[in-house]
């Protein structure tokens, strides 16, 4: 049972999240031959003031 965890900053629409879920699931089907019915995708939204990097 694969589990994918995607972390993004807040402000993503429900439709975009659904596209991410479908795309990640399909990637695991195509590359690893996983069953989409037992694949789970978690999306964590992070406030931009809790996100940092060197840019």
Wavefront OBJ file of the C-alpha trace (Angstrom):
o trace
v 0.000 0.000 0.000
v 1.894 3.086 -1.175
v 1.418 6.382 0.611
v 2.499 9.649 -1.008
v 2.800 12.796 1.104
v 2.792 16.110 -0.787
v 3.629 19.310 1.103
v 2.582 22.602 -0.475
v 1.979 26.151 0.658
v -1.636 27.146 1.291
v -3.760 28.596 -1.470
v -4.318 25.560 -3.695
v -7.845 24.908 -4.944
v -9.752 21.662 -4.424
v -9.547 21.036 -8.159
v -5.751 21.395 -8.108
v -5.512 19.033 -5.153
v -7.604 16.463 -7.016
v -5.256 16.771 -10.003
v -2.262 16.200 -7.711
v -3.915 13.132 -6.191
v -4.816 11.676 -9.585
v -1.375 12.426 -11.031
v 0.569 10.941 -8.118
v -1.632 7.856 -8.130
v -1.217 7.387 -11.881
v 2.560 7.787 -11.572
v 2.699 4.904 -9.068
v 0.512 2.799 -11.360
v 2.685 3.531 -14.414
v 6.131 3.264 -12.820
v 5.662 0.682 -10.066
v 2.542 -1.173 -11.182
v 0.719 -0.306 -7.948
v -3.004 -0.775 -7.490
v -4.723 2.645 -7.473
v -7.375 1.331 -5.069
v -4.726 0.805 -2.389
v -2.730 3.976 -3.067
v -3.135 6.937 -0.720
v -2.082 10.533 -1.320
v -1.889 12.967 1.594
v -1.657 16.707 0.998
v -0.262 18.882 3.780
v -0.807 22.613 3.357
v 1.738 24.810 5.127
v 1.341 28.517 5.912
v 3.879 30.576 3.967
v 5.228 32.021 7.212
v 6.145 28.437 8.204
v 8.056 27.830 4.979
v 11.577 28.919 4.207
v 14.540 28.411 1.960
v 17.516 30.084 0.359
v 16.270 32.018 -2.645
l 1 2 3 4 5 6 7 8 9 10 11 12 13 14 15 16 17 18 19 20 21 22 23 24 25 26 27 28 29 30 31 32 33 34 35 36 37 38 39 40 41 42 43 44 45 46 47 48 49 50 51 52 53 54 55
